[in-house]
Amino acid sequence: MTDTLSFDDLVTVATIGVARKGLPAAALAGPAGSYPGAVDAGDPAAALLDAAALLTVSRRAGVQPVRGAGCPPGAAAGAAPELPARAARALRRIGGGHVASGFAAADSELLADLLAAARDAGYVAPAPLLPDLLDAAVRTAALRPVVAAVLGTRGRWLARHRADWRQVAELAPPDRISAGQPDGDGQQTWRTGSRGERRAYLTRLRDRDPAGARELLATGWARETGEDRAALLTVLARGLSAGDEEFLEAALDDRAGTVRDLARRLLARLAGSAYRRRASERAAAALRLESRGGSPRLVATLPGMPDGAAVRDGIDPRPPSPAIGARGWLLTELIAAAPLALWTELCGLTPREIVALPVSPDRKTEVLAGWRLAAVRQRDGEWAEALLDAVGREHTQNRPPAAWPPDQQLSAVLPAGVRAERIADVLLTGRDPGGGPMNVYAALAEVAGCPVPWPPVLAGAVITVLRLATTRTTLTPLPRGLLDVAKRGLPATGDRDYAAELTRLADNYPQTWSPLLHSCADIIALRRAFLEEIR
């Protein structure tokens, strides 16, 4: 028995019995020991129960202050203004925070839209919102960059006190991390700062001294972790030049696959790089233009197994699906790795004319797959539109997205206006761009993928579909799906009041599903209130 009585000591006494064991005249352990008068010393059994009650309450709620401990330094107010109170309330309502604490995961896309608007307007989140925003970002990965961008000085200070929050704060863009903070001892930041702080410092150095930033990165490259090497290597995308080629070529031999992939992507963007020349030579040897009797065609030659240099450049001989032949997959990879400008130079034709050419022998699928991959990687809208218009559905059979990017990925490369016009035409005509009947679920996926807010041509098409739907008692999949995305996509500001139009549709043609129209209108009105406050 110790000098103080713990709860376990009381259990021992109770098990043996106070008549045999007796209750030692010792102080109770912990905060309960501060109340000796609460124990009835004249009745051992009552004293045992009183002591047990005190220790139980102490264990659940009692706190013994730590003497001599100081409070951590508070966060200084940042230079950026906080969101106005009305905007913060609208944010809470859209995220469901007015009903329960935190932000609902289902509203993460809407929340991201408004936080991005606040970021672009130069605002940071007010202090009361910070814990819930950080928790939402921990739970939903897509929210992390935009939450990090509106944390401000207080938010980054708060995030340092929890490991999961700290990972969110490190995603802040370099200019946000350094906003209002002078470089001070930059070398100290580089040596001991967090990943985000080091990336911010390297970015600032890259902007004013590109070669110096590259040399600083190269100096301690071998000592960095794989994750840090990948995060820091992305900085070289700013001001990428021929001077970076040697460093990036060396990174092709890095032990981390993410670093090798990043180095390949950067080298592929570098005009005149040896990497691009190697890729062009391999692709030109596998696919060439022939013209016999005035009828041009592409002739494909199946490549052999790649040598070490090709593997180093990222050519993987393993097909992503057992249904794809190994040599056919290598043909696709060689074409995907080459600059798309190679084909217009070699053929002297436009992308639309090139993709329409026959391929001999019958390797059209492998060739088209390579061009689709290249169009997505190189963000080439002209090639993407040509491929979307020229390709039928038969080519997609047995090919996963890694070997055949779906139409939505190609559409994402198109200029926003072109993409909106294409899908608006599909909604209004009920036909896909190839002339076949509209696939409702593919159309909904395409609408959901369009940047928000939608341009007038797409917003008008959606309203037209919803207006036609209000005459029906049953809500079919197309209007139901459009309502799900319209609360984000329909513009909240501008001359046309889409919230009012939806409300009139619901009131003029009441149906069992009219509350969905009202709900969508309410969200658009809340977005309008938020955006008006931050203008």
C-alpha positions in Angstrom: 0.0 0.0 0.0 1.4 3.4 -0.9 1.0 6.7 1.1 -2.1 7.5 -1.0 -5.1 5.4 -1.8 -5.8 4.6 -5.4 -9.0 3.1 -6.8 -7.2 -0.3 -7.0 -6.4 -0.1 -3.3 -10.1 0.4 -2.5 -11.0 -2.6 -4.7 -8.6 -4.7 -2.6 -10.1 -3.5 0.7 -13.7 -4.1 -0.6 -12.7 -7.6 -1.8 -11.3 -8.6 1.6 -13.8 -6.7 3.6 -13.4 -3.6 5.8 -14.1 -5.6 8.9 -10.9 -7.7 8.2 -8.7 -5.4 6.3 -9.7 -2.0 7.6 -9.5 1.2 5.6 -6.1 2.8 5.9 -6.0 6.4 7.1 -4.3 7.7 4.0 -5.0 10.5 1.6 -6.8 9.8 -1.7 -4.6 9.9 -4.8 -4.8 12.7 -7.3 -7.3 15.6 -7.2 -9.6 13.6 -4.9 -7.1 14.1 -2.1 -8.0 17.7 -1.9 -11.3 16.9 -0.2 -10.5 14.9 3.0 -13.6 16.2 4.8 -15.9 14.5 2.3 -15.1 11.0 3.7 -17.0 9.8 6.8 -14.1 8.7 9.0 -16.5 7.3 11.7 -18.0 4.6 9.4 -15.4 2.5 7.5 -18.0 1.1 5.0 -19.4 4.6 4.2 -15.9 5.9 4.0 -15.0 3.3 1.4 -18.0 4.2 -0.7 -17.3 7.9 -0.4 -13.7 7.4 -1.3 -14.6 5.3 -4.4 -17.1 8.0 -5.5 -14.5 10.8 -5.1 -11.8 8.8 -7.1 -14.4 7.9 -9.8 -15.4 11.6 -10.3 -11.7 12.6 -10.1 -10.8 10.1 -12.8 -13.6 11.3 -15.1 -13.4 15.1 -14.6 -10.7 16.0 -12.2 -7.6 17.9 -13.5 -4.6 18.6 -11.5 -3.0 21.9 -12.8 0.5 21.6 -13.9 2.6 24.1 -11.9 5.2 26.2 -13.7 3.9 25.5 -17.2 3.5 28.4 -19.6 1.0 28.9 -22.4 2.3 28.5 -25.9 2.8 31.8 -27.8 -0.4 32.9 -29.5 -0.7 33.3 -33.2 -0.2 36.8 -34.6 -2.9 38.3 -36.8 -2.1 38.0 -40.5 -2.1 40.7 -43.1 -4.8 39.1 -45.2 -8.4 40.1 -44.3 -10.8 37.4 -42.8 -14.0 36.5 -44.5 -16.9 38.8 -43.7 -19.3 37.4 -41.1 -22.2 37.1 -43.7 -19.9 35.1 -46.0 -18.8 32.9 -43.1 -22.4 32.2 -42.2 -23.2 31.2 -45.9 -20.2 28.9 -45.8 -21.6 27.2 -42.7 -25.0 26.8 -44.2 -23.7 25.3 -47.4 -21.5 22.9 -45.5 -24.3 21.9 -43.1 -22.4 23.5 -40.2 -25.6 25.3 -39.0 -27.2 21.9 -38.3 -24.3 20.0 -36.8 -20.7 20.8 -36.0 -18.2 20.5 -38.8 -18.8 20.3 -42.5 -20.7 17.6 -44.3 -18.5 15.4 -46.6 -21.2 15.4 -49.2 -20.8 19.2 -49.7 -17.1 19.1 -50.2 -17.2 20.2 -53.8 -19.4 23.2 -53.0 -17.2 24.1 -50.1 -14.1 23.9 -52.3 -15.7 26.2 -54.9 -16.4 28.9 -52.3 -13.0 28.6 -50.6 -11.3 28.9 -54.0 -13.3 32.1 -54.6 -12.3 33.4 -51.2 -8.6 32.6 -51.9 -8.8 34.3 -55.3 -10.3 37.4 -53.6 -7.4 37.5 -51.1 -9.4 36.4 -48.0 -8.5 33.9 -45.3 -10.8 31.8 -43.1 -11.9 33.4 -39.8 -10.6 31.8 -36.6 -13.8 30.1 -35.5 -14.0 28.2 -38.8 -10.4 26.9 -38.8 -10.7 23.7 -36.7 -13.7 22.5 -38.7 -12.1 23.4 -42.0 -8.9 21.5 -41.0 -10.9 18.5 -39.9 -12.8 18.5 -43.2 -9.6 18.7 -45.1 -8.2 15.7 -43.2 -11.3 13.7 -44.0 -11.6 14.8 -47.7 -8.3 14.9 -49.7 -9.8 17.0 -52.5 -10.3 19.9 -50.0 -6.7 20.0 -48.7 -5.1 22.3 -51.2 -7.9 24.9 -51.1 -8.2 24.8 -47.3 -4.4 25.2 -47.0 -4.6 28.2 -49.2 -7.1 30.1 -46.9 -5.6 29.1 -43.5 -3.7 32.3 -43.1 -1.2 33.0 -40.3 -3.5 31.8 -37.5 -4.5 28.7 -39.4 -0.9 27.6 -40.0 -0.1 28.3 -36.4 -3.1 26.2 -35.3 -2.2 23.4 -37.7 1.3 23.0 -36.1 -0.4 21.6 -33.0 -1.8 18.4 -34.6 0.0 16.1 -37.0 -3.0 15.5 -39.3 -3.6 19.2 -39.5 0.1 19.9 -40.1 0.0 17.8 -43.3 -2.9 20.0 -44.6 -1.0 23.2 -43.9 2.1 22.0 -45.7 0.0 21.9 -49.0 -0.4 25.7 -49.0 1.0 27.4 -52.1 4.4 28.9 -51.6 3.1 32.5 -51.8 0.5 31.7 -49.1 3.1 30.2 -46.8 5.4 33.2 -47.1 2.7 35.9 -47.2 3.6 38.6 -44.7 6.7 36.6 -43.7 10.2 37.8 -44.7 12.7 35.3 -45.7 14.8 36.0 -42.6 17.4 33.3 -42.4 16.6 31.5 -45.6 19.3 28.9 -45.1 17.9 28.1 -41.7 14.4 27.5 -43.2 16.0 25.3 -45.8 17.8 23.2 -43.2 15.1 22.8 -40.6 11.8 24.0 -42.0 8.8 21.8 -42.8 8.4 20.4 -46.2 5.9 23.2 -47.1 8.2 25.9 -45.8 11.2 24.5 -47.6 9.3 24.2 -50.8 8.1 27.8 -50.4 11.7 29.0 -49.9 12.9 27.1 -52.9 10.1 28.5 -55.0 11.0 32.1 -54.0 14.6 31.4 -54.8 13.7 29.8 -58.1 11.7 32.9 -59.2 14.6 35.2 -58.7 17.6 32.9 -59.3 16.6 29.8 -61.3 20.1 28.3 -61.4 20.7 29.0 -57.8 17.6 27.2 -56.8 18.6 24.2 -58.9 22.1 24.1 -57.4 20.7 24.3 -53.9 18.4 21.4 -54.6 21.2 19.4 -56.1 23.5 20.0 -53.1 21.5 18.0 -50.6 19.6 15.8 -53.1 20.9 12.5 -51.9 20.0 13.2 -48.3 16.3 14.0 -49.0 13.6 11.5 -48.5 11.8 10.2 -51.6 8.7 12.2 -50.7 10.7 15.4 -50.2 12.6 14.9 -53.4 9.3 14.6 -55.3 7.8 17.7 -53.6 10.9 19.8 -54.2 11.4 18.6 -57.8 8.0 20.1 -58.8 9.5 23.6 -58.2 11.7 23.2 -61.3 8.5 23.5 -63.4 8.7 27.2 -62.8 11.0 28.7 -65.3 11.9 25.4 -66.8 14.9 25.8 -69.2 17.6 23.9 -70.9 19.8 24.5 -67.9 17.7 22.1 -65.9 18.1 19.2 -68.4 21.3 17.7 -66.9 19.8 17.6 -63.4 16.5 16.1 -64.7 18.4 13.5 -66.8 20.2 12.4 -63.6 16.8 12.2 -61.8 15.7 9.5 -64.3 17.9 7.1 -62.3 16.4 8.1 -58.9 15.4 5.2 -56.6 11.9 6.7 -56.1 9.4 6.0 -58.9 7.5 9.2 -58.3 10.7 11.2 -58.8 11.5 9.4 -62.0 8.0 10.0 -63.3 8.2 13.7 -62.5 11.6 14.0 -64.2 10.1 12.4 -67.3 7.2 14.8 -67.4 9.4 17.8 -67.0 11.8 16.6 -69.7 8.9 15.9 -72.0 8.0 19.6 -71.7 11.5 20.8 -72.5 11.7 21.6 -76.2 14.9 20.3 -77.7 15.7 17.9 -74.9 17.5 14.7 -75.6 14.6 12.9 -73.9 12.2 14.3 -76.5 14.5 13.4 -79.3 14.8 9.8 -78.1 11.0 9.5 -77.7 10.5 10.9 -81.3 13.0 8.5 -82.8 11.4 5.5 -81.2 7.9 6.5 -82.3 8.9 7.4 -85.8 10.5 3.9 -86.2 7.2 2.3 -85.1 4.8 4.4 -87.2 5.4 6.0 -90.6 3.3 7.5 -93.3 3.1 5.8 -96.7 1.3 7.0 -99.9 0.5 4.5 -102.6 -1.5 5.5 -105.6 -2.3 8.8 -103.9 -3.9 7.1 -100.9 -2.0 7.8 -97.7 -2.0 5.4 -94.8 0.0 4.8 -91.6 2.1 1.7 -91.4 2.7 0.3 -87.9 5.7 -1.8 -87.0 5.4 -3.7 -83.8 8.5 -3.0 -81.7 10.7 -5.5 -80.0 11.3 -5.6 -76.2 12.6 -2.3 -75.0 16.3 -1.9 -74.2 17.7 -0.4 -71.0 17.6 3.1 -72.3 13.9 2.9 -73.3 13.0 1.4 -69.9 14.9 4.3 -68.2 12.8 6.7 -70.3 9.6 5.1 -68.9 8.7 2.5 -71.5 7.2 -0.3 -69.5 6.9 -3.7 -71.3 4.1 -4.9 -69.0 0.6 -4.3 -70.4 -1.9 -2.8 -67.9 -4.4 -5.6 -68.8 -3.9 -9.3 -69.8 -6.3 -8.6 -72.7 -3.7 -6.3 -74.4 -0.8 -7.9 -76.3 2.7 -7.1 -75.0 4.0 -5.8 -78.4 0.8 -4.0 -79.2 1.1 -2.2 -75.8 4.7 -1.3 -76.6 3.5 0.4 -79.8 1.0 2.4 -77.8 3.6 3.4 -75.3 6.1 4.6 -77.9 3.4 6.7 -79.6 2.2 8.1 -76.2 5.7 9.2 -75.2 6.4 11.2 -78.4 5.5 14.9 -78.8 2.3 15.2 -80.8 3.9 17.8 -83.0 6.0 15.0 -84.4 3.1 13.6 -86.3 2.0 16.9 -87.9 5.6 17.5 -88.9 6.1 14.0 -90.4 2.7 13.8 -92.1 2.1 17.4 -93.1 -1.5 17.0 -92.1 -3.8 18.4 -89.3 -4.6 16.2 -86.3 -8.1 15.6 -87.6 -6.7 14.3 -90.9 -4.1 12.2 -89.2 -6.5 10.3 -86.9 -8.7 9.6 -89.9 -6.0 7.7 -91.8 -6.1 3.9 -92.0 -3.5 2.0 -90.2 -1.8 -1.1 -91.7 -1.7 -3.8 -90.5 -4.8 -3.6 -88.3 -3.3 -1.7 -85.4 -5.6 1.3 -85.3 -6.7 0.7 -81.7 -3.1 0.7 -80.4 -2.2 3.8 -82.4 -5.3 5.7 -81.3 -4.7 4.7 -77.7 -1.2 6.2 -77.9 -2.5 9.5 -79.3 -5.2 9.6 -76.6 -2.6 9.1 -73.8 -0.4 11.8 -75.4 -3.2 14.3 -75.8 -4.1 14.0 -72.1 -0.5 14.2 -70.9 0.4 17.1 -73.2 -2.9 18.9 -72.7 -3.4 19.3 -76.4 -6.9 20.5 -77.1 -6.7 20.2 -80.9 -5.7 16.6 -80.8 -8.2 15.8 -78.1 -11.1 17.2 -80.2 -10.0 15.3 -83.3 -9.8 12.1 -81.3 -13.2 12.6 -79.7 -14.8 13.2 -83.1 -13.1 10.4 -84.9 -13.2 7.4 -82.6 -16.1 5.0 -82.2 -16.9 3.0 -79.1 -15.6 -0.3 -80.5 -12.0 0.7 -79.6 -12.6 0.8 -75.9 -13.2 -2.9 -75.4 -11.0 -4.6 -72.8 -8.9 -1.5 -72.2 -8.6 0.1 -68.8 -8.3 3.9 -68.4 -4.5 3.5 -68.2 -4.5 2.2 -71.7 -7.4 4.1 -73.2 -8.2 7.4 -71.5 -12.0 7.8 -71.4 -13.7 10.6 -73.3 -14.1 12.7 -70.2 -10.4 12.9 -69.8 -10.0 14.1 -73.3 -12.8 16.6 -72.9 -11.0 18.0 -69.9 -8.2 19.1 -72.2 -10.5 21.1 -74.5 -10.9 24.8 -74.1 -13.7 25.5 -71.6 -16.0 27.1 -74.2 -15.6 24.3 -76.7 -16.3 21.7 -74.1 -19.4 23.5 -72.9 -20.8 23.9 -76.4 -20.2 20.2 -77.2 -22.1 18.9 -74.1 -24.9 21.5 -74.5 -25.5 20.3 -78.0 -25.8 16.7 -76.6 -28.3 17.7 -74.0 -30.5 19.7 -76.4 -30.4 17.2 -79.3 -30.3 13.9 -77.4 -27.5 12.7 -79.7 -23.8 12.3 -78.9 -21.1 14.0 -81.0 -20.8 10.9 -83.2 -24.5 11.0 -84.1 -25.5 8.1 -81.9 -28.2 8.2 -79.2 -27.1 10.1 -76.1 -25.7 8.0 -73.3 -27.4 9.6 -70.3 -24.8 8.6 -67.7 -21.8 9.6 -70.0 -23.5 12.9 -70.6 -24.0 13.5 -66.9 -20.4 12.7 -66.2 -19.3 15.2 -68.9 -21.6 17.9 -67.4 -20.2 17.3 -64.0 -16.6 17.5 -65.3 -17.1 20.9 -66.9 -15.5 23.8 -65.0 -17.9 25.8 -62.8 -19.7 28.1 -63.0 -20.9 27.1 -66.4 -20.9 29.4 -69.4 -24.4 30.6 -70.6 -24.6 28.1 -73.4 -24.4 25.1 -71.0 -26.4 26.8 -68.2 -29.2 27.5 -70.7 -29.2 23.9 -72.0 -29.5 22.6 -68.4 -32.4 25.0 -67.6 -34.1 23.8 -70.9 -33.9 20.2 -69.8 -35.2 20.9 -66.4 -38.1 23.0 -67.8 -39.2 20.1 -69.9 -38.9 17.8 -66.9 -41.3 19.8 -64.8 -44.2 18.7 -66.9 -43.6 15.1 -65.8 -44.7 13.5 -62.5 -41.6 11.2 -62.5 -38.1 12.5 -62.4 -36.0 10.6 -65.0 -32.2 10.1 -64.6 -31.1 13.0 -66.8 -32.9 15.8 -64.9 -32.2 14.2 -61.6 -28.5 14.1 -62.3 -28.5 17.6 -63.7 -30.1 18.9 -60.5 -27.4 17.3 -58.4 -24.7 19.2 -60.3 -26.6 22.4 -61.1 -26.3 23.8 -57.6 -22.6 24.1 -58.3 -22.7 24.7 -62.0 -25.4 27.3 -62.6 -23.9 30.8 -62.2 -24.8 32.5 -58.9 -24.0 36.0 -60.2 -24.6 37.8 -63.4 -27.7 39.2 -65.2 -29.6 35.9 -65.2 -31.0 34.8 -61.9 -31.0 31.0 -62.1 -32.2 30.6 -58.5 -35.3 32.6 -59.3 -35.9 30.6 -62.5 -35.7 27.3 -60.7 -38.1 28.6 -58.0 -40.6 29.7 -60.6 -40.4 26.3 -62.3 -41.1 24.6 -59.0 -44.0 26.9 -58.1 -45.6 26.9 -61.6 -45.4 23.1 -62.1 -45.6 21.5 -58.6 -44.6 17.9 -58.6 -43.6 15.5 -55.9 -40.0 16.2 -56.7 -40.4 20.0 -56.7 -38.6 20.3 -53.3 -35.4 19.3 -55.2 -35.8 22.4 -57.4 -36.3 24.6 -54.3 -33.2 23.1 -52.6 -31.1 23.7 -55.7 -32.3 27.3 -55.9 -31.5 27.8 -52.2 -27.9 26.7 -52.7 -27.5 29.0 -55.7 -28.9 31.9 -53.6 -26.4 31.1 -50.8 -23.6 31.1 -53.3 -24.7 34.5 -54.6 -24.7 35.9 -51.0 -21.3 34.6 -50.4 -19.8 35.9 -53.6 -21.4 39.3 -53.2 -19.8 39.6 -49.7 -16.3 39.0 -51.0 -16.4 41.2 -54.1 
